[in-house]
Amino acid sequence: MTEAAKQVAQQAEDRLDKVAEMVRKRFGDITRAHFADVVKSGRFADEGDAGNGPGRQERRAG
C-alpha cells in the first residue's frame, strides 16, 4: 500500500472510531434515560408477585 493510501485508511479508521464512540455514548444516554423513566413511572414498584402484575394477562393473550 502506498503512503497516501495508508494515510487515507488511517483517517477513515479514526473517523469510524469517533463515530462508534459517539454512538455508544448516545445509546448509553438514551438507555439510562429510558430506564430512569421506567423506574419513575413505577414499573418496578412492588405489586406482589412480579409475574402477575397488571397487564400480564393482556400480554399473554396477545
C-alpha positions in Angstrom: 0.0 0.0 0.0 1.3 3.4 -0.8 1.9 6.0 1.9 -1.1 8.1 0.7 -3.4 5.1 0.8 -2.2 4.3 4.4 -2.9 7.8 5.5 -6.4 7.8 4.0 -7.1 4.4 5.6 -5.9 5.7 9.0 -8.0 8.8 8.7 -11.1 6.7 7.8 -10.4 4.4 10.8 -10.0 7.3 13.1 -13.3 8.8 12.0 -15.1 5.5 12.4 -13.7 5.2 15.9 -15.1 8.6 16.7 -18.5 7.8 15.3 -18.6 4.5 17.2 -17.7 6.2 20.4 -20.4 8.8 19.9 -23.0 6.1 19.1 -22.0 4.2 22.3 -22.3 7.4 24.3 -25.7 8.3 22.8 -27.0 4.8 23.3 -25.9 4.8 26.9 -27.6 8.2 27.5 -30.8 7.0 25.8 -31.0 3.7 27.7 -30.2 5.4 31.1 -32.9 8.0 30.5 -35.4 5.3 29.4 -34.6 3.1 32.4 -34.9 6.1 34.7 -38.3 6.9 33.2 -39.5 3.3 33.7 -38.4 3.4 37.3 -40.1 6.8 38.0 -43.3 5.5 36.4 -43.4 2.7 39.0 -42.9 -0.1 36.6 -40.7 -1.9 39.2 -42.8 -1.0 42.1 -43.7 -3.8 44.5 -47.0 -5.1 43.3 -47.0 -8.5 44.9 -46.0 -11.4 42.6 -43.8 -9.9 39.9 -45.2 -12.3 37.3 -48.8 -11.4 37.9 -48.8 -7.6 37.7 -51.4 -5.5 35.8 -51.4 -6.2 32.1 -49.9 -9.7 32.4 -53.0 -11.4 31.0 -53.2 -9.0 28.1 -49.6 -9.7 27.1 -50.3 -13.5 27.3 -53.5 -13.3 25.2 -52.0 -11.0 22.6 
